[in-house]
Amino acid sequence: MIYPTRTAIWTAAAGAPATLIVALLLPGRWYAALAWPVAVLLASLADALRGSGPSQARLSLDLPKTASVGAEVEGRATVTLSGAAPSRVEIMLEAGPLLEQADEGLWIDLVNGKGAGIVPLRAARRGTARVPRVWLRWKGSLGLVWKQRIVPLDVSMAILPDIRPVHERGAQIFQRHALQGLMAQADRGDGADFDALVEFRSGMDRRAIDWKQSARHSKLHAKEFRTERNNQIVFAIDAGRQMSEPVAGLSRLDRVVSAMLLTAWVALKLGDRVALHAFDSRPRIAGGLVSGAAAFGELQRLAAQIDYSGEETNYTHALTTLATRLTRRSMIVLFTEFTDLTSAEFLVRAAARMVETHLLMVVVLHDEELEAILDRRPESADDVTRAVTAAALLRDRMMALTRLRHLGAHVIEAEHDRVADRLVQGYVDLKRRNLL
């Protein structure tokens, strides 16, 4: 494929005033005005025919096997041209919606027809990213035409949920909340499961005194309890249309999946059992309960299967189906998003039935777009209308969250970069208070 460069277009445009003047001054010789564009056209044709380019082009692209969504990755492109090869070529990948690359291509310098370069990419969405083809192009010797070739390619990379918070902040969270100390100290004396019978000491709760054993031993003895383990934590992720909207470059769905994985890792380390459910208009993924740190890989695999959806969320169907699968009281962590009163009403009704049996925690992200519209200084009547609409939507949202709190649900509304920490903090607090 051959097409003009920006230089050729500007060169042709630069002759337009002279062409117009000639046509006005010499109307009888109007054809002389065509000299400039014809000259540019002939020069472009000569540039296209001169050195027709390489007879064969090969390109290999090395990508990591896996990458976390939102991560910056680098691919190494190696170009080999045979025949009349140019001194440098520009490459552009057909990356699809899962991978993002710069708007401009990558220039690679060639020596004897060979060259290599690093292609910066960004994993934008989860799934299997495929690069089916690559475009190669180079300029003619006069710089007036582009010469382009398409090189077929079949390279893929799996884009998985972001577990970098688990590696980067997992240990910090354990230290911050003293989770190991919680299991060794606060577990004893504050829980619901009987642990041991010990001699009563000053400062212990008198309600823990076992009077029968005290009478038998002629000393005061008290029961020690420990925090109940083996709690059931069910993460229910809304994968509907509104969760696919981006927040700071990543979809809400990817944000909450990352927070879910970090909290699930903490829960597994603390001895609880974890399950994952995903839904939109109907249940999509229904994983079983798993336990032990070794089961984290299974949760990550299930989370990678949560697809982006354009369907509206059906809370009634999804939560009712989830409730029928649970045989004992569980903590349900619901990740969702809503912007209208109709969706909020269905959510509140479904939550009212869930809190009768289970402990419900609802996690939502701050609507940064609406807040930005509300905080922006209006400069026109349209800006005022947008601000009023945004304020009404945020007010309806606050009312729905308040109703959920009145029902007994625990609500976490956090910024996208703090939701993981807030969720872990909420889970640890509930566990410390023996509410699970």
TORKOL-4160 file (C-alpha; in steps of 0.2 Angstrom, whole numbers, padded with zeros to 4 digits, m for minus):
436
<pt num="1" X="0000" Y="0000" Z="0000"/>
<pt num="2" X="0006" Y="0017" Z="m0005"/>
<pt num="3" X="m0001" Y="0034" Z="0001"/>
<pt num="4" X="0006" Y="0052" Z="0003"/>
<pt num="5" X="0014" Y="0058" Z="0018"/>
<pt num="6" X="0010" Y="0074" Z="0027"/>
<pt num="7" X="0025" Y="0082" Z="0019"/>
<pt num="8" X="0017" Y="0079" Z="0001"/>
<pt num="9" X="0000" Y="0086" Z="0007"/>
<pt num="10" X="0008" Y="0102" Z="0014"/>
<pt num="11" X="0019" Y="0104" Z="m0001"/>
<pt num="12" X="0004" Y="0102" Z="m0013"/>
<pt num="13" X="m0006" Y="0114" Z="m0002"/>
<pt num="14" X="0008" Y="0127" Z="m0002"/>
<pt num="15" X="0006" Y="0129" Z="m0021"/>
<pt num="16" X="m0012" Y="0133" Z="m0020"/>
<pt num="17" X="m0010" Y="0152" Z="m0018"/>
<pt num="18" X="0002" Y="0153" Z="m0033"/>
<pt num="19" X="m0010" Y="0142" Z="m0043"/>
<pt num="20" X="m0024" Y="0154" Z="m0040"/>
<pt num="21" X="m0014" Y="0169" Z="m0044"/>
<pt num="22" X="m0009" Y="0162" Z="m0061"/>
<pt num="23" X="m0027" Y="0157" Z="m0065"/>
<pt num="24" X="m0032" Y="0175" Z="m0061"/>
<pt num="25" X="m0019" Y="0184" Z="m0070"/>
<pt num="26" X="m0018" Y="0173" Z="m0085"/>
<pt num="27" X="m0035" Y="0166" Z="m0088"/>
<pt num="28" X="m0031" Y="0162" Z="m0106"/>
<pt num="29" X="m0017" Y="0150" Z="m0100"/>
<pt num="30" X="m0026" Y="0143" Z="m0085"/>
<pt num="31" X="m0018" Y="0126" Z="m0088"/>
<pt num="32" X="m0001" Y="0133" Z="m0082"/>
<pt num="33" X="m0008" Y="0134" Z="m0065"/>
<pt num="34" X="m0008" Y="0115" Z="m0065"/>
<pt num="35" X="0011" Y="0115" Z="m0065"/>
<pt num="36" X="0013" Y="0115" Z="m0047"/>
<pt num="37" X="0001" Y="0101" Z="m0042"/>
<pt num="38" X="0007" Y="0090" Z="m0057"/>
<pt num="39" X="0025" Y="0092" Z="m0052"/>
<pt num="40" X="0021" Y="0087" Z="m0034"/>
<pt num="41" X="0011" Y="0072" Z="m0041"/>
<pt num="42" X="0025" Y="0067" Z="m0052"/>
<pt num="43" X="0038" Y="0068" Z="m0038"/>
<pt num="44" X="0027" Y="0058" Z="m0027"/>
<pt num="45" X="0025" Y="0044" Z="m0041"/>
<pt num="46" X="0044" Y="0045" Z="m0043"/>
<pt num="47" X="0047" Y="0043" Z="m0024"/>
<pt num="48" X="0034" Y="0028" Z="m0024"/>
<pt num="49" X="0043" Y="0019" Z="m0039"/>
<pt num="50" X="0061" Y="0023" Z="m0033"/>
<pt num="51" X="0067" Y="0008" Z="m0022"/>
<pt num="52" X="0051" Y="m0002" Z="m0021"/>
<pt num="53" X="0055" Y="m0009" Z="m0004"/>
<pt num="54" X="0060" Y="m0025" Z="0003"/>
<pt num="55" X="0055" Y="m0041" Z="m0006"/>
<pt num="56" X="0051" Y="m0050" Z="0011"/>
<pt num="57" X="0046" Y="m0044" Z="0028"/>
<pt num="58" X="0046" Y="m0054" Z="0044"/>
<pt num="59" X="0042" Y="m0048" Z="0062"/>
<pt num="60" X="0042" Y="m0057" Z="0078"/>
<pt num="61" X="0034" Y="m0050" Z="0094"/>
<pt num="62" X="0039" Y="m0057" Z="0111"/>
<pt num="63" X="0026" Y="m0053" Z="0125"/>
<pt num="64" X="0025" Y="m0059" Z="0143"/>
<pt num="65" X="0014" Y="m0074" Z="0145"/>
<pt num="66" X="0003" Y="m0065" Z="0158"/>
<pt num="67" X="0000" Y="m0048" Z="0164"/>
<pt num="68" X="m0011" Y="m0039" Z="0178"/>
<pt num="69" X="m0025" Y="m0028" Z="0171"/>
<pt num="70" X="m0019" Y="m0010" Z="0172"/>
<pt num="71" X="m0001" Y="m0015" Z="0172"/>
<pt num="72" X="0012" Y="m0007" Z="0159"/>
<pt num="73" X="0020" Y="m0021" Z="0149"/>
<pt num="74" X="0034" Y="m0021" Z="0136"/>
<pt num="75" X="0035" Y="m0032" Z="0121"/>
<pt num="76" X="0050" Y="m0034" Z="0110"/>
<pt num="77" X="0048" Y="m0033" Z="0092"/>
<pt num="78" X="0061" Y="m0039" Z="0080"/>
<pt num="79" X="0060" Y="m0034" Z="0061"/>
<pt num="80" X="0069" Y="m0043" Z="0047"/>
<pt num="81" X="0068" Y="m0036" Z="0029"/>
<pt num="82" X="0076" Y="m0043" Z="0014"/>
<pt num="83" X="0080" Y="m0034" Z="m0002"/>
<pt num="84" X="0080" Y="m0015" Z="m0004"/>
<pt num="85" X="0077" Y="m0012" Z="0015"/>
<pt num="86" X="0075" Y="0006" Z="0021"/>
<pt num="87" X="0086" Y="0013" Z="0035"/>
<pt num="88" X="0071" Y="0014" Z="0048"/>
<pt num="89" X="0053" Y="0008" Z="0049"/>
<pt num="90" X="0038" Y="0012" Z="0059"/>
<pt num="91" X="0027" Y="m0002" Z="0067"/>
<pt num="92" X="0010" Y="m0002" Z="0074"/>
<pt num="93" X="0001" Y="m0017" Z="0082"/>
<pt num="94" X="m0017" Y="m0022" Z="0080"/>
<pt num="95" X="m0019" Y="m0025" Z="0098"/>
<pt num="96" X="m0038" Y="m0025" Z="0100"/>
<pt num="97" X="m0048" Y="m0018" Z="0115"/>
<pt num="98" X="m0038" Y="m0027" Z="0128"/>
<pt num="99" X="m0021" Y="m0019" Z="0125"/>
<pt num="100" X="m0018" Y="0000" Z="0123"/>
<pt num="101" X="m0003" Y="0007" Z="0114"/>
<pt num="102" X="0003" Y="0024" Z="0110"/>
<pt num="103" X="m0006" Y="0033" Z="0096"/>
<pt num="104" X="0010" Y="0035" Z="0086"/>
<pt num="105" X="0020" Y="0019" Z="0081"/>
<pt num="106" X="0037" Y="0014" Z="0086"/>
<pt num="107" X="0052" Y="0018" Z="0075"/>
<pt num="108" X="0065" Y="0005" Z="0073"/>
<pt num="109" X="0082" Y="0008" Z="0065"/>
<pt num="110" X="0088" Y="m0005" Z="0054"/>
<pt num="111" X="0106" Y="m0011" Z="0050"/>
<pt num="112" X="0107" Y="m0023" Z="0035"/>
<pt num="113" X="0089" Y="m0025" Z="0036"/>
<pt num="114" X="0088" Y="m0030" Z="0054"/>
<pt num="115" X="0082" Y="m0021" Z="0069"/>
<pt num="116" X="0073" Y="m0023" Z="0086"/>
<pt num="117" X="0064" Y="m0011" Z="0098"/>
<pt num="118" X="0053" Y="m0011" Z="0114"/>
<pt num="119" X="0035" Y="m0009" Z="0111"/>
<pt num="120" X="0026" Y="m0001" Z="0127"/>
<pt num="121" X="0009" Y="m0008" Z="0130"/>
<pt num="122" X="m0004" Y="m0006" Z="0144"/>
<pt num="123" X="m0016" Y="m0020" Z="0149"/>
<pt num="124" X="m0033" Y="m0011" Z="0148"/>
<pt num="125" X="m0045" Y="m0026" Z="0151"/>
<pt num="126" X="m0045" Y="m0044" Z="0157"/>
<pt num="127" X="m0045" Y="m0058" Z="0145"/>
<pt num="128" X="m0034" Y="m0065" Z="0132"/>
<pt num="129" X="m0026" Y="m0052" Z="0121"/>
<pt num="130" X="m0021" Y="m0057" Z="0104"/>
<pt num="131" X="m0011" Y="m0047" Z="0091"/>
<pt num="132" X="m0016" Y="m0054" Z="0074"/>
<pt num="133" X="m0006" Y="m0043" Z="0063"/>
<pt num="134" X="0007" Y="m0029" Z="0063"/>
<pt num="135" X="0008" Y="m0014" Z="0051"/>
<pt num="136" X="0025" Y="m0009" Z="0044"/>
<pt num="137" X="0028" Y="0007" Z="0035"/>
<pt num="138" X="0042" Y="0018" Z="0029"/>
<pt num="139" X="0045" Y="0034" Z="0020"/>
<pt num="140" X="0052" Y="0035" Z="0002"/>
<pt num="141" X="0069" Y="0043" Z="m0001"/>
<pt num="142" X="0060" Y="0060" Z="m0005"/>
<pt num="143" X="0049" Y="0059" Z="0010"/>
<pt num="144" X="0033" Y="0061" Z="0000"/>
<pt num="145" X="0025" Y="0044" Z="0001"/>
<pt num="146" X="0022" Y="0031" Z="0014"/>
<pt num="147" X="0025" Y="0013" Z="0009"/>
<pt num="148" X="0016" Y="0000" Z="0020"/>
<pt num="149" X="0015" Y="m0018" Z="0022"/>
<pt num="150" X="0004" Y="m0029" Z="0034"/>
<pt num="151" X="0013" Y="m0044" Z="0042"/>
<pt num="152" X="0002" Y="m0058" Z="0049"/>
<pt num="153" X="0005" Y="m0062" Z="0067"/>
<pt num="154" X="m0002" Y="m0074" Z="0080"/>
<pt num="155" X="0003" Y="m0068" Z="0097"/>
<pt num="156" X="m0007" Y="m0069" Z="0113"/>
<pt num="157" X="m0006" Y="m0064" Z="0131"/>
<pt num="158" X="m0017" Y="m0068" Z="0146"/>
<pt num="159" X="m0022" Y="m0052" Z="0156"/>
<pt num="160" X="m0027" Y="m0058" Z="0173"/>
<pt num="161" X="m0035" Y="m0049" Z="0188"/>
<pt num="162" X="m0023" Y="m0037" Z="0197"/>
<pt num="163" X="m0015" Y="m0046" Z="0212"/>
<pt num="164" X="m0001" Y="m0034" Z="0214"/>
<pt num="165" X="m0010" Y="m0027" Z="0230"/>
<pt num="166" X="m0008" Y="m0044" Z="0237"/>
<pt num="167" X="0011" Y="m0045" Z="0234"/>
<pt num="168" X="0014" Y="m0027" Z="0239"/>
<pt num="169" X="0002" Y="m0023" Z="0253"/>
<pt num="170" X="m0003" Y="m0040" Z="0260"/>
<pt num="171" X="0011" Y="m0041" Z="0273"/>
<pt num="172" X="0009" Y="m0022" Z="0277"/>
<pt num="173" X="m0009" Y="m0025" Z="0281"/>
<pt num="174" X="m0005" Y="m0040" Z="0292"/>
<pt num="175" X="0007" Y="m0029" Z="0302"/>
<pt num="176" X="m0005" Y="m0014" Z="0302"/>
<pt num="177" X="m0019" Y="m0023" Z="0309"/>
<pt num="178" X="m0008" Y="m0035" Z="0319"/>
<pt num="179" X="m0018" Y="m0049" Z="0312"/>
<pt num="180" X="m0006" Y="m0062" Z="0319"/>
<pt num="181" X="m0008" Y="m0054" Z="0336"/>
<pt num="182" X="m0026" Y="m0055" Z="0334"/>
<pt num="183" X="m0026" Y="m0073" Z="0331"/>
<pt num="184" X="m0014" Y="m0076" Z="0346"/>
<pt num="185" X="m0022" Y="m0064" Z="0358"/>
<pt num="186" X="m0038" Y="m0056" Z="0354"/>
<pt num="187" X="m0045" Y="m0073" Z="0348"/>
<pt num="188" X="m0043" Y="m0079" Z="0366"/>
<pt num="189" X="m0056" Y="m0072" Z="0378"/>
<pt num="190" X="m0066" Y="m0062" Z="0365"/>
<pt num="191" X="m0073" Y="m0076" Z="0354"/>
<pt num="192" X="m0088" Y="m0088" Z="0354"/>
<pt num="193" X="m0079" Y="m0105" Z="0354"/>
<pt num="194" X="m0074" Y="m0112" Z="0371"/>
<pt num="195" X="m0055" Y="m0113" Z="0372"/>
<pt num="196" X="m0049" Y="m0118" Z="0389"/>
<pt num="197" X="m0053" Y="m0117" Z="0408"/>
<pt num="198" X="m0041" Y="m0106" Z="0417"/>
<pt num="199" X="m0039" Y="m0099" Z="0434"/>
<pt num="200" X="m0048" Y="m0082" Z="0436"/>
<pt num="201" X="m0036" Y="m0067" Z="0436"/>
<pt num="202" X="m0039" Y="m0049" Z="0440"/>
<pt num="203" X="m0046" Y="m0040" Z="0424"/>
<pt num="204" X="m0055" Y="m0055" Z="0417"/>
<pt num="205" X="m0074" Y="m0053" Z="0413"/>
<pt num="206" X="m0083" Y="m0060" Z="0429"/>
<pt num="207" X="m0097" Y="m0066" Z="0417"/>
<pt num="208" X="m0084" Y="m0080" Z="0411"/>
<pt num="209" X="m0083" Y="m0087" Z="0428"/>
<pt num="210" X="m0088" Y="m0106" Z="0429"/>
<pt num="211" X="m0096" Y="m0108" Z="0446"/>
<pt num="212" X="m0097" Y="m0127" Z="0446"/>
<pt num="213" X="m0079" Y="m0129" Z="0442"/>
<pt num="214" X="m0074" Y="m0116" Z="0454"/>
<pt num="215" X="m0084" Y="m0125" Z="0468"/>
<pt num="216" X="m0075" Y="m0141" Z="0463"/>
<pt num="217" X="m0058" Y="m0134" Z="0464"/>
<pt num="218" X="m0061" Y="m0122" Z="0478"/>
<pt num="219" X="m0054" Y="m0108" Z="0467"/>
<pt num="220" X="m0062" Y="m0096" Z="0455"/>
<pt num="221" X="m0060" Y="m0103" Z="0437"/>
<pt num="222" X="m0066" Y="m0094" Z="0421"/>
<pt num="223" X="m0069" Y="m0100" Z="0403"/>
<pt num="224" X="m0058" Y="m0093" Z="0389"/>
<pt num="225" X="m0065" Y="m0092" Z="0372"/>
<pt num="226" X="m0057" Y="m0090" Z="0355"/>
<pt num="227" X="m0064" Y="m0081" Z="0339"/>
<pt num="228" X="m0073" Y="m0093" Z="0329"/>
<pt num="229" X="m0064" Y="m0099" Z="0313"/>
<pt num="230" X="m0071" Y="m0107" Z="0298"/>
<pt num="231" X="m0083" Y="m0093" Z="0294"/>
<pt num="232" X="m0090" Y="m0092" Z="0277"/>
<pt num="233" X="m0086" Y="m0076" Z="0267"/>
<pt num="234" X="m0095" Y="m0075" Z="0250"/>
<pt num="235" X="m0090" Y="m0061" Z="0238"/>
<pt num="236" X="m0104" Y="m0057" Z="0226"/>
<pt num="237" X="m0098" Y="m0046" Z="0212"/>
<pt num="238" X="m0110" Y="m0036" Z="0201"/>
<pt num="239" X="m0104" Y="m0038" Z="0183"/>
<pt num="240" X="m0118" Y="m0028" Z="0175"/>
<pt num="241" X="m0117" Y="m0013" Z="0163"/>
<pt num="242" X="m0113" Y="0000" Z="0176"/>
<pt num="243" X="m0098" Y="m0009" Z="0183"/>
<pt num="244" X="m0090" Y="m0009" Z="0166"/>
<pt num="245" X="m0088" Y="0010" Z="0166"/>
<pt num="246" X="m0070" Y="0016" Z="0169"/>
<pt num="247" X="m0063" Y="0024" Z="0184"/>
<pt num="248" X="m0046" Y="0032" Z="0182"/>
<pt num="249" X="m0042" Y="0022" Z="0167"/>
<pt num="250" X="m0049" Y="0005" Z="0173"/>
<pt num="251" X="m0067" Y="m0002" Z="0174"/>
<pt num="252" X="m0076" Y="m0002" Z="0191"/>
<pt num="253" X="m0076" Y="m0021" Z="0189"/>
<pt num="254" X="m0057" Y="m0023" Z="0188"/>
<pt num="255" X="m0056" Y="m0011" Z="0203"/>
<pt num="256" X="m0067" Y="m0022" Z="0214"/>
<pt num="257" X="m0060" Y="m0038" Z="0208"/>
<pt num="258" X="m0043" Y="m0032" Z="0214"/>
<pt num="259" X="m0050" Y="m0027" Z="0231"/>
<pt num="260" X="m0059" Y="m0044" Z="0232"/>
<pt num="261" X="m0043" Y="m0054" Z="0229"/>
<pt num="262" X="m0034" Y="m0045" Z="0243"/>
<pt num="263" X="m0048" Y="m0047" Z="0255"/>
<pt num="264" X="m0050" Y="m0065" Z="0251"/>
<pt num="265" X="m0031" Y="m0068" Z="0253"/>
<pt num="266" X="m0032" Y="m0061" Z="0271"/>
<pt num="267" X="m0048" Y="m0071" Z="0275"/>
<pt num="268" X="m0040" Y="m0087" Z="0269"/>
<pt num="269" X="m0024" Y="m0083" Z="0279"/>
<pt num="270" X="m0036" Y="m0081" Z="0295"/>
<pt num="271" X="m0044" Y="m0098" Z="0292"/>
<pt num="272" X="m0060" Y="m0093" Z="0285"/>
<pt num="273" X="m0069" Y="m0101" Z="0270"/>
<pt num="274" X="m0071" Y="m0090" Z="0254"/>
<pt num="275" X="m0083" Y="m0092" Z="0239"/>
<pt num="276" X="m0085" Y="m0081" Z="0223"/>
<pt num="277" X="m0101" Y="m0077" Z="0214"/>
<pt num="278" X="m0103" Y="m0065" Z="0199"/>
<pt num="279" X="m0119" Y="m0060" Z="0191"/>
<pt num="280" X="m0127" Y="m0047" Z="0179"/>
<pt num="281" X="m0145" Y="m0051" Z="0173"/>
<pt num="282" X="m0143" Y="m0068" Z="0180"/>
<pt num="283" X="m0129" Y="m0078" Z="0189"/>
<pt num="284" X="m0114" Y="m0081" Z="0179"/>
<pt num="285" X="m0101" Y="m0088" Z="0191"/>
<pt num="286" X="m0105" Y="m0098" Z="0206"/>
<pt num="287" X="m0089" Y="m0105" Z="0215"/>
<pt num="288" X="m0089" Y="m0116" Z="0229"/>
<pt num="289" X="m0082" Y="m0113" Z="0246"/>
<pt num="290" X="m0063" Y="m0115" Z="0248"/>
<pt num="291" X="m0051" Y="m0114" Z="0262"/>
<pt num="292" X="m0032" Y="m0112" Z="0265"/>
<pt num="293" X="m0020" Y="m0101" Z="0257"/>
<pt num="294" X="m0017" Y="m0113" Z="0243"/>
<pt num="295" X="m0034" Y="m0111" Z="0237"/>
<pt num="296" X="m0030" Y="m0093" Z="0232"/>
<pt num="297" X="m0025" Y="m0098" Z="0215"/>
<pt num="298" X="m0043" Y="m0106" Z="0212"/>
<pt num="299" X="m0051" Y="m0089" Z="0217"/>
<pt num="300" X="m0039" Y="m0080" Z="0205"/>
<pt num="301" X="m0044" Y="m0092" Z="0191"/>
<pt num="302" X="m0063" Y="m0089" Z="0194"/>
<pt num="303" X="m0060" Y="m0070" Z="0195"/>
<pt num="304" X="m0052" Y="m0070" Z="0178"/>
<pt num="305" X="m0067" Y="m0078" Z="0171"/>
<pt num="306" X="m0079" Y="m0063" Z="0176"/>
<pt num="307" X="m0083" Y="m0055" Z="0159"/>
<pt num="308" X="m0088" Y="m0038" Z="0155"/>
<pt num="309" X="m0107" Y="m0036" Z="0152"/>
<pt num="310" X="m0119" Y="m0024" Z="0145"/>
<pt num="311" X="m0134" Y="m0030" Z="0153"/>
<pt num="312" X="m0144" Y="m0023" Z="0168"/>
<pt num="313" X="m0141" Y="m0030" Z="0185"/>
<pt num="314" X="m0155" Y="m0041" Z="0192"/>
<pt num="315" X="m0152" Y="m0040" Z="0211"/>
<pt num="316" X="m0168" Y="m0051" Z="0215"/>
<pt num="317" X="m0163" Y="m0065" Z="0204"/>
<pt num="318" X="m0145" Y="m0065" Z="0209"/>
<pt num="319" X="m0146" Y="m0063" Z="0228"/>
<pt num="320" X="m0161" Y="m0075" Z="0229"/>
<pt num="321" X="m0151" Y="m0089" Z="0220"/>
<pt num="322" X="m0136" Y="m0085" Z="0231"/>
<pt num="323" X="m0146" Y="m0087" Z="0247"/>
<pt num="324" X="m0153" Y="m0104" Z="0242"/>
<pt num="325" X="m0135" Y="m0110" Z="0240"/>
<pt num="326" X="m0130" Y="m0105" Z="0258"/>
<pt num="327" X="m0134" Y="m0118" Z="0271"/>
<pt num="328" X="m0128" Y="m0108" Z="0286"/>
<pt num="329" X="m0126" Y="m0090" Z="0291"/>
<pt num="330" X="m0112" Y="m0081" Z="0280"/>
<pt num="331" X="m0105" Y="m0064" Z="0277"/>
<pt num="332" X="m0109" Y="m0058" Z="0260"/>
<pt num="333" X="m0099" Y="m0045" Z="0252"/>
<pt num="334" X="m0108" Y="m0037" Z="0238"/>
<pt num="335" X="m0099" Y="m0026" Z="0226"/>
<pt num="336" X="m0111" Y="m0016" Z="0215"/>
<pt num="337" X="m0115" Y="0001" Z="0207"/>
<pt num="338" X="m0131" Y="0010" Z="0204"/>
<pt num="339" X="m0136" Y="0028" Z="0198"/>
<pt num="340" X="m0155" Y="0028" Z="0198"/>
<pt num="341" X="m0169" Y="0025" Z="0210"/>
<pt num="342" X="m0176" Y="0010" Z="0201"/>
<pt num="343" X="m0160" Y="0000" Z="0203"/>
<pt num="344" X="m0158" Y="0006" Z="0221"/>
<pt num="345" X="m0175" Y="0001" Z="0225"/>
<pt num="346" X="m0172" Y="m0017" Z="0219"/>
<pt num="347" X="m0156" Y="m0018" Z="0228"/>
<pt num="348" X="m0164" Y="m0012" Z="0245"/>
<pt num="349" X="m0178" Y="m0025" Z="0243"/>
<pt num="350" X="m0165" Y="m0039" Z="0240"/>
<pt num="351" X="m0154" Y="m0033" Z="0254"/>
<pt num="352" X="m0169" Y="m0033" Z="0266"/>
<pt num="353" X="m0171" Y="m0051" Z="0263"/>
<pt num="354" X="m0153" Y="m0056" Z="0265"/>
<pt num="355" X="m0150" Y="m0047" Z="0281"/>
<pt num="356" X="m0163" Y="m0057" Z="0290"/>
<pt num="357" X="m0151" Y="m0072" Z="0289"/>
<pt num="358" X="m0134" Y="m0066" Z="0284"/>
<pt num="359" X="m0122" Y="m0052" Z="0287"/>
<pt num="360" X="m0122" Y="m0041" Z="0272"/>
<pt num="361" X="m0108" Y="m0029" Z="0267"/>
<pt num="362" X="m0111" Y="m0018" Z="0252"/>
<pt num="363" X="m0096" Y="m0010" Z="0243"/>
<pt num="364" X="m0097" Y="0004" Z="0231"/>
<pt num="365" X="m0085" Y="0016" Z="0223"/>
<pt num="366" X="m0086" Y="0035" Z="0224"/>
<pt num="367" X="m0094" Y="0042" Z="0208"/>
<pt num="368" X="m0079" Y="0053" Z="0203"/>
<pt num="369" X="m0087" Y="0059" Z="0187"/>
<pt num="370" X="m0103" Y="0065" Z="0196"/>
<pt num="371" X="m0093" Y="0073" Z="0210"/>
<pt num="372" X="m0081" Y="0082" Z="0197"/>
<pt num="373" X="m0097" Y="0089" Z="0188"/>
<pt num="374" X="m0103" Y="0095" Z="0204"/>
<pt num="375" X="m0087" Y="0103" Z="0210"/>
<pt num="376" X="m0083" Y="0111" Z="0193"/>
<pt num="377" X="m0087" Y="0130" Z="0192"/>
<pt num="378" X="m0101" Y="0132" Z="0179"/>
<pt num="379" X="m0098" Y="0143" Z="0165"/>
<pt num="380" X="m0114" Y="0141" Z="0155"/>
<pt num="381" X="m0132" Y="0136" Z="0157"/>
<pt num="382" X="m0128" Y="0119" Z="0151"/>
<pt num="383" X="m0115" Y="0117" Z="0165"/>
<pt num="384" X="m0128" Y="0123" Z="0178"/>
<pt num="385" X="m0140" Y="0109" Z="0172"/>
<pt num="386" X="m0127" Y="0096" Z="0173"/>
<pt num="387" X="m0122" Y="0101" Z="0190"/>
<pt num="388" X="m0141" Y="0101" Z="0196"/>
<pt num="389" X="m0143" Y="0083" Z="0188"/>
<pt num="390" X="m0127" Y="0077" Z="0196"/>
<pt num="391" X="m0132" Y="0084" Z="0213"/>
<pt num="392" X="m0149" Y="0075" Z="0212"/>
<pt num="393" X="m0141" Y="0058" Z="0207"/>
<pt num="394" X="m0129" Y="0059" Z="0221"/>
<pt num="395" X="m0143" Y="0063" Z="0233"/>
<pt num="396" X="m0153" Y="0048" Z="0228"/>
<pt num="397" X="m0137" Y="0038" Z="0229"/>
<pt num="398" X="m0134" Y="0044" Z="0247"/>
<pt num="399" X="m0152" Y="0040" Z="0252"/>
<pt num="400" X="m0151" Y="0022" Z="0245"/>
<pt num="401" X="m0135" Y="0019" Z="0255"/>
<pt num="402" X="m0143" Y="0026" Z="0271"/>
<pt num="403" X="m0158" Y="0014" Z="0269"/>
<pt num="404" X="m0146" Y="0000" Z="0267"/>
<pt num="405" X="m0137" Y="0005" Z="0284"/>
<pt num="406" X="m0154" Y="0006" Z="0292"/>
<pt num="407" X="m0158" Y="m0011" Z="0287"/>
<pt num="408" X="m0142" Y="m0017" Z="0296"/>
<pt num="409" X="m0131" Y="m0019" Z="0281"/>
<pt num="410" X="m0113" Y="m0013" Z="0283"/>
<pt num="411" X="m0109" Y="0000" Z="0269"/>
<pt num="412" X="m0092" Y="0004" Z="0262"/>
<pt num="413" X="m0090" Y="0019" Z="0250"/>
<pt num="414" X="m0072" Y="0022" Z="0245"/>
<pt num="415" X="m0061" Y="0030" Z="0232"/>
<pt num="416" X="m0055" Y="0018" Z="0219"/>
<pt num="417" X="m0037" Y="0018" Z="0226"/>
<pt num="418" X="m0043" Y="0015" Z="0244"/>
<pt num="419" X="m0057" Y="0002" Z="0242"/>
<pt num="420" X="m0045" Y="m0013" Z="0246"/>
<pt num="421" X="m0039" Y="m0006" Z="0262"/>
<pt num="422" X="m0056" Y="0000" Z="0268"/>
<pt num="423" X="m0063" Y="m0017" Z="0264"/>
<pt num="424" X="m0050" Y="m0027" Z="0273"/>
<pt num="425" X="m0052" Y="m0015" Z="0288"/>
<pt num="426" X="m0070" Y="m0018" Z="0288"/>
<pt num="427" X="m0068" Y="m0037" Z="0287"/>
<pt num="428" X="m0055" Y="m0037" Z="0301"/>
<pt num="429" X="m0066" Y="m0026" Z="0312"/>
<pt num="430" X="m0081" Y="m0037" Z="0310"/>
<pt num="431" X="m0071" Y="m0052" Z="0314"/>
<pt num="432" X="m0064" Y="m0044" Z="0329"/>
<pt num="433" X="m0081" Y="m0040" Z="0336"/>
<pt num="434" X="m0087" Y="m0058" Z="0332"/>
<pt num="435" X="m0101" Y="m0052" Z="0320"/>
<pt num="436" X="m0097" Y="m0065" Z="0306"/>
